[in-house]
Amino acid sequence: MVRIVAILRPYRLKDALSQLRDRQWVQHIHVQEVRGYGMQKEHLEDYFGDDVGMEFLPKIRLEILVEDLFAELAMEAIAKGARTGRMGDGKIFLIREVATV
């Protein structure tokens, strides 16, 4: 089992979820509203620890659990639904966790 975490634009959530809908291999879906700061405004300024002037933008954190076999399919489906082709579309992270018993 792997966890896929995607950070995307809020208005692209519906399209990303529609790509995952009715997929038997999606085990769990979690959605959370978050705020983030990055290169979306086409530049990244270094404030050296000073957060004055940093503008955090609204984003959606989409988290799904799938079997290892379907990880690539899931990431492609999310990207297909979330991509606009502009800077700031988001990121997709694949997290492989080792369970100990």
Phi and psi restraints in degrees (range 20) as a CNS / XPLOR table:
assign (resid 1 and name C) (resid 2 and name N)
       (resid 2 and name CA) (resid 2 and name C) 1.0 -124.9 20.0 2
assign (resid 2 and name N) (resid 2 and name CA)
       (resid 2 and name C) (resid 3 and name N) 1.0 156.4 20.0 2
assign (resid 2 and name C) (resid 3 and name N)
       (resid 3 and name CA) (resid 3 and name C) 1.0 -110.3 20.0 2
assign (resid 3 and name N) (resid 3 and name CA)
       (resid 3 and name C) (resid 4 and name N) 1.0 132.4 20.0 2
assign (resid 3 and name C) (resid 4 and name N)
       (resid 4 and name CA) (resid 4 and name C) 1.0 -115.6 20.0 2
assign (resid 4 and name N) (resid 4 and name CA)
       (resid 4 and name C) (resid 5 and name N) 1.0 125.0 20.0 2
assign (resid 4 and name C) (resid 5 and name N)
       (resid 5 and name CA) (resid 5 and name C) 1.0 -116.9 20.0 2
assign (resid 5 and name N) (resid 5 and name CA)
       (resid 5 and name C) (resid 6 and name N) 1.0 126.5 20.0 2
assign (resid 5 and name C) (resid 6 and name N)
       (resid 6 and name CA) (resid 6 and name C) 1.0 -123.9 20.0 2
assign (resid 6 and name N) (resid 6 and name CA)
       (resid 6 and name C) (resid 7 and name N) 1.0 135.6 20.0 2
assign (resid 6 and name C) (resid 7 and name N)
       (resid 7 and name CA) (resid 7 and name C) 1.0 -108.4 20.0 2
assign (resid 7 and name N) (resid 7 and name CA)
       (resid 7 and name C) (resid 8 and name N) 1.0 120.6 20.0 2
assign (resid 7 and name C) (resid 8 and name N)
       (resid 8 and name CA) (resid 8 and name C) 1.0 -141.3 20.0 2
assign (resid 8 and name N) (resid 8 and name CA)
       (resid 8 and name C) (resid 9 and name N) 1.0 171.6 20.0 2
assign (resid 8 and name C) (resid 9 and name N)
       (resid 9 and name CA) (resid 9 and name C) 1.0 -67.7 20.0 2
assign (resid 9 and name N) (resid 9 and name CA)
       (resid 9 and name C) (resid 10 and name N) 1.0 139.8 20.0 2
assign (resid 9 and name C) (resid 10 and name N)
       (resid 10 and name CA) (resid 10 and name C) 1.0 -57.0 20.0 2
assign (resid 10 and name N) (resid 10 and name CA)
       (resid 10 and name C) (resid 11 and name N) 1.0 -39.7 20.0 2
assign (resid 10 and name C) (resid 11 and name N)
       (resid 11 and name CA) (resid 11 and name C) 1.0 -75.6 20.0 2
assign (resid 11 and name N) (resid 11 and name CA)
       (resid 11 and name C) (resid 12 and name N) 1.0 -6.5 20.0 2
assign (resid 11 and name C) (resid 12 and name N)
       (resid 12 and name CA) (resid 12 and name C) 1.0 -97.1 20.0 2
assign (resid 12 and name N) (resid 12 and name CA)
       (resid 12 and name C) (resid 13 and name N) 1.0 -1.7 20.0 2
assign (resid 12 and name C) (resid 13 and name N)
       (resid 13 and name CA) (resid 13 and name C) 1.0 -59.8 20.0 2
assign (resid 13 and name N) (resid 13 and name CA)
       (resid 13 and name C) (resid 14 and name N) 1.0 -46.9 20.0 2
assign (resid 13 and name C) (resid 14 and name N)
       (resid 14 and name CA) (resid 14 and name C) 1.0 -57.3 20.0 2
assign (resid 14 and name N) (resid 14 and name CA)
       (resid 14 and name C) (resid 15 and name N) 1.0 -42.7 20.0 2
assign (resid 14 and name C) (resid 15 and name N)
       (resid 15 and name CA) (resid 15 and name C) 1.0 -68.2 20.0 2
assign (resid 15 and name N) (resid 15 and name CA)
       (resid 15 and name C) (resid 16 and name N) 1.0 -38.9 20.0 2
assign (resid 15 and name C) (resid 16 and name N)
       (resid 16 and name CA) (resid 16 and name C) 1.0 -65.8 20.0 2
assign (resid 16 and name N) (resid 16 and name CA)
       (resid 16 and name C) (resid 17 and name N) 1.0 -43.0 20.0 2
assign (resid 16 and name C) (resid 17 and name N)
       (resid 17 and name CA) (resid 17 and name C) 1.0 -66.8 20.0 2
assign (resid 17 and name N) (resid 17 and name CA)
       (resid 17 and name C) (resid 18 and name N) 1.0 -34.2 20.0 2
assign (resid 17 and name C) (resid 18 and name N)
       (resid 18 and name CA) (resid 18 and name C) 1.0 -65.7 20.0 2
assign (resid 18 and name N) (resid 18 and name CA)
       (resid 18 and name C) (resid 19 and name N) 1.0 -30.1 20.0 2
assign (resid 18 and name C) (resid 19 and name N)
       (resid 19 and name CA) (resid 19 and name C) 1.0 -70.7 20.0 2
assign (resid 19 and name N) (resid 19 and name CA)
       (resid 19 and name C) (resid 20 and name N) 1.0 -25.5 20.0 2
assign (resid 19 and name C) (resid 20 and name N)
       (resid 20 and name CA) (resid 20 and name C) 1.0 -94.7 20.0 2
assign (resid 20 and name N) (resid 20 and name CA)
       (resid 20 and name C) (resid 21 and name N) 1.0 -15.0 20.0 2
assign (resid 20 and name C) (resid 21 and name N)
       (resid 21 and name CA) (resid 21 and name C) 1.0 -59.8 20.0 2
assign (resid 21 and name N) (resid 21 and name CA)
       (resid 21 and name C) (resid 22 and name N) 1.0 139.9 20.0 2
assign (resid 21 and name C) (resid 22 and name N)
       (resid 22 and name CA) (resid 22 and name C) 1.0 63.8 20.0 2
assign (resid 22 and name N) (resid 22 and name CA)
       (resid 22 and name C) (resid 23 and name N) 1.0 18.5 20.0 2
assign (resid 22 and name C) (resid 23 and name N)
       (resid 23 and name CA) (resid 23 and name C) 1.0 -88.1 20.0 2
assign (resid 23 and name N) (resid 23 and name CA)
       (resid 23 and name C) (resid 24 and name N) 1.0 118.0 20.0 2
assign (resid 23 and name C) (resid 24 and name N)
       (resid 24 and name CA) (resid 24 and name C) 1.0 -66.1 20.0 2
assign (resid 24 and name N) (resid 24 and name CA)
       (resid 24 and name C) (resid 25 and name N) 1.0 -20.9 20.0 2
assign (resid 24 and name C) (resid 25 and name N)
       (resid 25 and name CA) (resid 25 and name C) 1.0 -86.6 20.0 2
assign (resid 25 and name N) (resid 25 and name CA)
       (resid 25 and name C) (resid 26 and name N) 1.0 -4.7 20.0 2
assign (resid 25 and name C) (resid 26 and name N)
       (resid 26 and name CA) (resid 26 and name C) 1.0 -84.5 20.0 2
assign (resid 26 and name N) (resid 26 and name CA)
       (resid 26 and name C) (resid 27 and name N) 1.0 117.5 20.0 2
assign (resid 26 and name C) (resid 27 and name N)
       (resid 27 and name CA) (resid 27 and name C) 1.0 -84.0 20.0 2
assign (resid 27 and name N) (resid 27 and name CA)
       (resid 27 and name C) (resid 28 and name N) 1.0 -49.2 20.0 2
assign (resid 27 and name C) (resid 28 and name N)
       (resid 28 and name CA) (resid 28 and name C) 1.0 -141.9 20.0 2
assign (resid 28 and name N) (resid 28 and name CA)
       (resid 28 and name C) (resid 29 and name N) 1.0 145.8 20.0 2
assign (resid 28 and name C) (resid 29 and name N)
       (resid 29 and name CA) (resid 29 and name C) 1.0 -129.9 20.0 2
assign (resid 29 and name N) (resid 29 and name CA)
       (resid 29 and name C) (resid 30 and name N) 1.0 129.9 20.0 2
assign (resid 29 and name C) (resid 30 and name N)
       (resid 30 and name CA) (resid 30 and name C) 1.0 -127.7 20.0 2
assign (resid 30 and name N) (resid 30 and name CA)
       (resid 30 and name C) (resid 31 and name N) 1.0 137.8 20.0 2
assign (resid 30 and name C) (resid 31 and name N)
       (resid 31 and name CA) (resid 31 and name C) 1.0 -127.3 20.0 2
assign (resid 31 and name N) (resid 31 and name CA)
       (resid 31 and name C) (resid 32 and name N) 1.0 136.7 20.0 2
assign (resid 31 and name C) (resid 32 and name N)
       (resid 32 and name CA) (resid 32 and name C) 1.0 -142.0 20.0 2
assign (resid 32 and name N) (resid 32 and name CA)
       (resid 32 and name C) (resid 33 and name N) 1.0 137.6 20.0 2
assign (resid 32 and name C) (resid 33 and name N)
       (resid 33 and name CA) (resid 33 and name C) 1.0 -82.3 20.0 2
assign (resid 33 and name N) (resid 33 and name CA)
       (resid 33 and name C) (resid 34 and name N) 1.0 128.7 20.0 2
assign (resid 33 and name C) (resid 34 and name N)
       (resid 34 and name CA) (resid 34 and name C) 1.0 -134.6 20.0 2
assign (resid 34 and name N) (resid 34 and name CA)
       (resid 34 and name C) (resid 35 and name N) 1.0 172.4 20.0 2
assign (resid 34 and name C) (resid 35 and name N)
       (resid 35 and name CA) (resid 35 and name C) 1.0 -129.1 20.0 2
assign (resid 35 and name N) (resid 35 and name CA)
       (resid 35 and name C) (resid 36 and name N) 1.0 141.3 20.0 2
assign (resid 35 and name C) (resid 36 and name N)
       (resid 36 and name CA) (resid 36 and name C) 1.0 -144.6 20.0 2
assign (resid 36 and name N) (resid 36 and name CA)
       (resid 36 and name C) (resid 37 and name N) 1.0 168.3 20.0 2
assign (resid 36 and name C) (resid 37 and name N)
       (resid 37 and name CA) (resid 37 and name C) 1.0 -135.1 20.0 2
assign (resid 37 and name N) (resid 37 and name CA)
       (resid 37 and name C) (resid 38 and name N) 1.0 133.2 20.0 2
assign (resid 37 and name C) (resid 38 and name N)
       (resid 38 and name CA) (resid 38 and name C) 1.0 -165.7 20.0 2
assign (resid 38 and name N) (resid 38 and name CA)
       (resid 38 and name C) (resid 39 and name N) 1.0 -142.4 20.0 2
assign (resid 38 and name C) (resid 39 and name N)
       (resid 39 and name CA) (resid 39 and name C) 1.0 -95.8 20.0 2
assign (resid 39 and name N) (resid 39 and name CA)
       (resid 39 and name C) (resid 40 and name N) 1.0 16.9 20.0 2
assign (resid 39 and name C) (resid 40 and name N)
       (resid 40 and name CA) (resid 40 and name C) 1.0 -60.5 20.0 2
assign (resid 40 and name N) (resid 40 and name CA)
       (resid 40 and name C) (resid 41 and name N) 1.0 -32.7 20.0 2
assign (resid 40 and name C) (resid 41 and name N)
       (resid 41 and name CA) (resid 41 and name C) 1.0 -85.1 20.0 2
assign (resid 41 and name N) (resid 41 and name CA)
       (resid 41 and name C) (resid 42 and name N) 1.0 22.4 20.0 2
assign (resid 41 and name C) (resid 42 and name N)
       (resid 42 and name CA) (resid 42 and name C) 1.0 67.8 20.0 2
assign (resid 42 and name N) (resid 42 and name CA)
       (resid 42 and name C) (resid 43 and name N) 1.0 14.5 20.0 2
assign (resid 42 and name C) (resid 43 and name N)
       (resid 43 and name CA) (resid 43 and name C) 1.0 -159.7 20.0 2
assign (resid 43 and name N) (resid 43 and name CA)
       (resid 43 and name C) (resid 44 and name N) 1.0 156.8 20.0 2
assign (resid 43 and name C) (resid 44 and name N)
       (resid 44 and name CA) (resid 44 and name C) 1.0 -130.0 20.0 2
assign (resid 44 and name N) (resid 44 and name CA)
       (resid 44 and name C) (resid 45 and name N) 1.0 118.9 20.0 2
assign (resid 44 and name C) (resid 45 and name N)
       (resid 45 and name CA) (resid 45 and name C) 1.0 -99.5 20.0 2
assign (resid 45 and name N) (resid 45 and name CA)
       (resid 45 and name C) (resid 46 and name N) 1.0 143.1 20.0 2
assign (resid 45 and name C) (resid 46 and name N)
       (resid 46 and name CA) (resid 46 and name C) 1.0 -96.4 20.0 2
assign (resid 46 and name N) (resid 46 and name CA)
       (resid 46 and name C) (resid 47 and name N) 1.0 117.4 20.0 2
assign (resid 46 and name C) (resid 47 and name N)
       (resid 47 and name CA) (resid 47 and name C) 1.0 -98.3 20.0 2
assign (resid 47 and name N) (resid 47 and name CA)
       (resid 47 and name C) (resid 48 and name N) 1.0 2.1 20.0 2
assign (resid 47 and name C) (resid 48 and name N)
       (resid 48 and name CA) (resid 48 and name C) 1.0 51.4 20.0 2
assign (resid 48 and name N) (resid 48 and name CA)
       (resid 48 and name C) (resid 49 and name N) 1.0 47.8 20.0 2
assign (resid 48 and name C) (resid 49 and name N)
       (resid 49 and name CA) (resid 49 and name C) 1.0 87.6 20.0 2
assign (resid 49 and name N) (resid 49 and name CA)
       (resid 49 and name C) (resid 50 and name N) 1.0 -6.9 20.0 2
assign (resid 49 and name C) (resid 50 and name N)
       (resid 50 and name CA) (resid 50 and name C) 1.0 -96.3 20.0 2
assign (resid 50 and name N) (resid 50 and name CA)
       (resid 50 and name C) (resid 51 and name N) 1.0 117.6 20.0 2
assign (resid 50 and name C) (resid 51 and name N)
       (resid 51 and name CA) (resid 51 and name C) 1.0 -92.8 20.0 2
assign (resid 51 and name N) (resid 51 and name CA)
       (resid 51 and name C) (resid 52 and name N) 1.0 13.0 20.0 2
assign (resid 51 and name C) (resid 52 and name N)
       (resid 52 and name CA) (resid 52 and name C) 1.0 -66.5 20.0 2
assign (resid 52 and name N) (resid 52 and name CA)
       (resid 52 and name C) (resid 53 and name N) 1.0 128.0 20.0 2
assign (resid 52 and name C) (resid 53 and name N)
       (resid 53 and name CA) (resid 53 and name C) 1.0 89.9 20.0 2
assign (resid 53 and name N) (resid 53 and name CA)
       (resid 53 and name C) (resid 54 and name N) 1.0 -7.1 20.0 2
assign (resid 53 and name C) (resid 54 and name N)
       (resid 54 and name CA) (resid 54 and name C) 1.0 -78.1 20.0 2
assign (resid 54 and name N) (resid 54 and name CA)
       (resid 54 and name C) (resid 55 and name N) 1.0 129.9 20.0 2
assign (resid 54 and name C) (resid 55 and name N)
       (resid 55 and name CA) (resid 55 and name C) 1.0 -110.2 20.0 2
assign (resid 55 and name N) (resid 55 and name CA)
       (resid 55 and name C) (resid 56 and name N) 1.0 115.0 20.0 2
assign (resid 55 and name C) (resid 56 and name N)
       (resid 56 and name CA) (resid 56 and name C) 1.0 -86.5 20.0 2
assign (resid 56 and name N) (resid 56 and name CA)
       (resid 56 and name C) (resid 57 and name N) 1.0 128.0 20.0 2
assign (resid 56 and name C) (resid 57 and name N)
       (resid 57 and name CA) (resid 57 and name C) 1.0 -99.0 20.0 2
assign (resid 57 and name N) (resid 57 and name CA)
       (resid 57 and name C) (resid 58 and name N) 1.0 146.9 20.0 2
assign (resid 57 and name C) (resid 58 and name N)
       (resid 58 and name CA) (resid 58 and name C) 1.0 -68.8 20.0 2
assign (resid 58 and name N) (resid 58 and name CA)
       (resid 58 and name C) (resid 59 and name N) 1.0 136.4 20.0 2
assign (resid 58 and name C) (resid 59 and name N)
       (resid 59 and name CA) (resid 59 and name C) 1.0 -140.1 20.0 2
assign (resid 59 and name N) (resid 59 and name CA)
       (resid 59 and name C) (resid 60 and name N) 1.0 170.8 20.0 2
assign (resid 59 and name C) (resid 60 and name N)
       (resid 60 and name CA) (resid 60 and name C) 1.0 -117.8 20.0 2
assign (resid 60 and name N) (resid 60 and name CA)
       (resid 60 and name C) (resid 61 and name N) 1.0 134.8 20.0 2
assign (resid 60 and name C) (resid 61 and name N)
       (resid 61 and name CA) (resid 61 and name C) 1.0 -105.0 20.0 2
assign (resid 61 and name N) (resid 61 and name CA)
       (resid 61 and name C) (resid 62 and name N) 1.0 112.1 20.0 2
assign (resid 61 and name C) (resid 62 and name N)
       (resid 62 and name CA) (resid 62 and name C) 1.0 -105.6 20.0 2
assign (resid 62 and name N) (resid 62 and name CA)
       (resid 62 and name C) (resid 63 and name N) 1.0 126.6 20.0 2
assign (resid 62 and name C) (resid 63 and name N)
       (resid 63 and name CA) (resid 63 and name C) 1.0 -127.0 20.0 2
assign (resid 63 and name N) (resid 63 and name CA)
       (resid 63 and name C) (resid 64 and name N) 1.0 129.2 20.0 2
assign (resid 63 and name C) (resid 64 and name N)
       (resid 64 and name CA) (resid 64 and name C) 1.0 -132.2 20.0 2
assign (resid 64 and name N) (resid 64 and name CA)
       (resid 64 and name C) (resid 65 and name N) 1.0 155.1 20.0 2
assign (resid 64 and name C) (resid 65 and name N)
       (resid 65 and name CA) (resid 65 and name C) 1.0 -115.6 20.0 2
assign (resid 65 and name N) (resid 65 and name CA)
       (resid 65 and name C) (resid 66 and name N) 1.0 130.6 20.0 2
assign (resid 65 and name C) (resid 66 and name N)
       (resid 66 and name CA) (resid 66 and name C) 1.0 -140.8 20.0 2
assign (resid 66 and name N) (resid 66 and name CA)
       (resid 66 and name C) (resid 67 and name N) 1.0 161.7 20.0 2
assign (resid 66 and name C) (resid 67 and name N)
       (resid 67 and name CA) (resid 67 and name C) 1.0 -68.6 20.0 2
assign (resid 67 and name N) (resid 67 and name CA)
       (resid 67 and name C) (resid 68 and name N) 1.0 151.0 20.0 2
assign (resid 67 and name C) (resid 68 and name N)
       (resid 68 and name CA) (resid 68 and name C) 1.0 -50.3 20.0 2
assign (resid 68 and name N) (resid 68 and name CA)
       (resid 68 and name C) (resid 69 and name N) 1.0 -40.2 20.0 2
assign (resid 68 and name C) (resid 69 and name N)
       (resid 69 and name CA) (resid 69 and name C) 1.0 -57.2 20.0 2
assign (resid 69 and name N) (resid 69 and name CA)
       (resid 69 and name C) (resid 70 and name N) 1.0 -31.2 20.0 2
assign (resid 69 and name C) (resid 70 and name N)
       (resid 70 and name CA) (resid 70 and name C) 1.0 -104.1 20.0 2
assign (resid 70 and name N) (resid 70 and name CA)
       (resid 70 and name C) (resid 71 and name N) 1.0 8.2 20.0 2
assign (resid 70 and name C) (resid 71 and name N)
       (resid 71 and name CA) (resid 71 and name C) 1.0 -60.2 20.0 2
assign (resid 71 and name N) (resid 71 and name CA)
       (resid 71 and name C) (resid 72 and name N) 1.0 -46.6 20.0 2
assign (resid 71 and name C) (resid 72 and name N)
       (resid 72 and name CA) (resid 72 and name C) 1.0 -65.2 20.0 2
assign (resid 72 and name N) (resid 72 and name CA)
       (resid 72 and name C) (resid 73 and name N) 1.0 -41.6 20.0 2
assign (resid 72 and name C) (resid 73 and name N)
       (resid 73 and name CA) (resid 73 and name C) 1.0 -60.9 20.0 2
assign (resid 73 and name N) (resid 73 and name CA)
       (resid 73 and name C) (resid 74 and name N) 1.0 -41.1 20.0 2
assign (resid 73 and name C) (resid 74 and name N)
       (resid 74 and name CA) (resid 74 and name C) 1.0 -65.9 20.0 2
assign (resid 74 and name N) (resid 74 and name CA)
       (resid 74 and name C) (resid 75 and name N) 1.0 -44.1 20.0 2
assign (resid 74 and name C) (resid 75 and name N)
       (resid 75 and name CA) (resid 75 and name C) 1.0 -65.1 20.0 2
assign (resid 75 and name N) (resid 75 and name CA)
       (resid 75 and name C) (resid 76 and name N) 1.0 -38.8 20.0 2
assign (resid 75 and name C) (resid 76 and name N)
       (resid 76 and name CA) (resid 76 and name C) 1.0 -64.9 20.0 2
assign (resid 76 and name N) (resid 76 and name CA)
       (resid 76 and name C) (resid 77 and name N) 1.0 -39.6 20.0 2
assign (resid 76 and name C) (resid 77 and name N)
       (resid 77 and name CA) (resid 77 and name C) 1.0 -65.0 20.0 2
assign (resid 77 and name N) (resid 77 and name CA)
       (resid 77 and name C) (resid 78 and name N) 1.0 -43.3 20.0 2
assign (resid 77 and name C) (resid 78 and name N)
       (resid 78 and name CA) (resid 78 and name C) 1.0 -63.9 20.0 2
assign (resid 78 and name N) (resid 78 and name CA)
       (resid 78 and name C) (resid 79 and name N) 1.0 -46.0 20.0 2
assign (resid 78 and name C) (resid 79 and name N)
       (resid 79 and name CA) (resid 79 and name C) 1.0 -61.3 20.0 2
assign (resid 79 and name N) (resid 79 and name CA)
       (resid 79 and name C) (resid 80 and name N) 1.0 -40.6 20.0 2
assign (resid 79 and name C) (resid 80 and name N)
       (resid 80 and name CA) (resid 80 and name C) 1.0 -61.9 20.0 2
assign (resid 80 and name N) (resid 80 and name CA)
       (resid 80 and name C) (resid 81 and name N) 1.0 -40.0 20.0 2
assign (resid 80 and name C) (resid 81 and name N)
       (resid 81 and name CA) (resid 81 and name C) 1.0 -79.0 20.0 2
assign (resid 81 and name N) (resid 81 and name CA)
       (resid 81 and name C) (resid 82 and name N) 1.0 -27.7 20.0 2
assign (resid 81 and name C) (resid 82 and name N)
       (resid 82 and name CA) (resid 82 and name C) 1.0 -96.3 20.0 2
assign (resid 82 and name N) (resid 82 and name CA)
       (resid 82 and name C) (resid 83 and name N) 1.0 -21.5 20.0 2
assign (resid 82 and name C) (resid 83 and name N)
       (resid 83 and name CA) (resid 83 and name C) 1.0 -73.7 20.0 2
assign (resid 83 and name N) (resid 83 and name CA)
       (resid 83 and name C) (resid 84 and name N) 1.0 131.9 20.0 2
assign (resid 83 and name C) (resid 84 and name N)
       (resid 84 and name CA) (resid 84 and name C) 1.0 -114.9 20.0 2
assign (resid 84 and name N) (resid 84 and name CA)
       (resid 84 and name C) (resid 85 and name N) 1.0 -17.2 20.0 2
assign (resid 84 and name C) (resid 85 and name N)
       (resid 85 and name CA) (resid 85 and name C) 1.0 92.8 20.0 2
assign (resid 85 and name N) (resid 85 and name CA)
       (resid 85 and name C) (resid 86 and name N) 1.0 0.2 20.0 2
assign (resid 85 and name C) (resid 86 and name N)
       (resid 86 and name CA) (resid 86 and name C) 1.0 -104.8 20.0 2
assign (resid 86 and name N) (resid 86 and name CA)
       (resid 86 and name C) (resid 87 and name N) 1.0 158.9 20.0 2
assign (resid 86 and name C) (resid 87 and name N)
       (resid 87 and name CA) (resid 87 and name C) 1.0 -62.6 20.0 2
assign (resid 87 and name N) (resid 87 and name CA)
       (resid 87 and name C) (resid 88 and name N) 1.0 138.9 20.0 2
assign (resid 87 and name C) (resid 88 and name N)
       (resid 88 and name CA) (resid 88 and name C) 1.0 98.6 20.0 2
assign (resid 88 and name N) (resid 88 and name CA)
       (resid 88 and name C) (resid 89 and name N) 1.0 6.7 20.0 2
assign (resid 88 and name C) (resid 89 and name N)
       (resid 89 and name CA) (resid 89 and name C) 1.0 -61.1 20.0 2
assign (resid 89 and name N) (resid 89 and name CA)
       (resid 89 and name C) (resid 90 and name N) 1.0 -30.5 20.0 2
assign (resid 89 and name C) (resid 90 and name N)
       (resid 90 and name CA) (resid 90 and name C) 1.0 130.1 20.0 2
assign (resid 90 and name N) (resid 90 and name CA)
       (resid 90 and name C) (resid 91 and name N) 1.0 -169.3 20.0 2
assign (resid 90 and name C) (resid 91 and name N)
       (resid 91 and name CA) (resid 91 and name C) 1.0 -136.7 20.0 2
assign (resid 91 and name N) (resid 91 and name CA)
       (resid 91 and name C) (resid 92 and name N) 1.0 153.8 20.0 2
assign (resid 91 and name C) (resid 92 and name N)
       (resid 92 and name CA) (resid 92 and name C) 1.0 -127.4 20.0 2
assign (resid 92 and name N) (resid 92 and name CA)
       (resid 92 and name C) (resid 93 and name N) 1.0 128.3 20.0 2
assign (resid 92 and name C) (resid 93 and name N)
       (resid 93 and name CA) (resid 93 and name C) 1.0 -118.2 20.0 2
assign (resid 93 and name N) (resid 93 and name CA)
       (resid 93 and name C) (resid 94 and name N) 1.0 135.2 20.0 2
assign (resid 93 and name C) (resid 94 and name N)
       (resid 94 and name CA) (resid 94 and name C) 1.0 -105.7 20.0 2
assign (resid 94 and name N) (resid 94 and name CA)
       (resid 94 and name C) (resid 95 and name N) 1.0 122.6 20.0 2
assign (resid 94 and name C) (resid 95 and name N)
       (resid 95 and name CA) (resid 95 and name C) 1.0 -118.3 20.0 2
assign (resid 95 and name N) (resid 95 and name CA)
       (resid 95 and name C) (resid 96 and name N) 1.0 114.6 20.0 2
assign (resid 95 and name C) (resid 96 and name N)
       (resid 96 and name CA) (resid 96 and name C) 1.0 -98.0 20.0 2
assign (resid 96 and name N) (resid 96 and name CA)
       (resid 96 and name C) (resid 97 and name N) 1.0 120.8 20.0 2
assign (resid 96 and name C) (resid 97 and name N)
       (resid 97 and name CA) (resid 97 and name C) 1.0 -113.9 20.0 2
assign (resid 97 and name N) (resid 97 and name CA)
       (resid 97 and name C) (resid 98 and name N) 1.0 140.8 20.0 2
assign (resid 97 and name C) (resid 98 and name N)
       (resid 98 and name CA) (resid 98 and name C) 1.0 -100.3 20.0 2
assign (resid 98 and name N) (resid 98 and name CA)
       (resid 98 and name C) (resid 99 and name N) 1.0 120.7 20.0 2
assign (resid 98 and name C) (resid 99 and name N)
       (resid 99 and name CA) (resid 99 and name C) 1.0 -90.7 20.0 2
assign (resid 99 and name N) (resid 99 and name CA)
       (resid 99 and name C) (resid 100 and name N) 1.0 135.2 20.0 2
assign (resid 99 and name C) (resid 100 and name N)
       (resid 100 and name CA) (resid 100 and name C) 1.0 -113.8 20.0 2
assign (resid 100 and name N) (resid 100 and name CA)
       (resid 100 and name C) (resid 101 and name N) 1.0 141.4 20.0 2
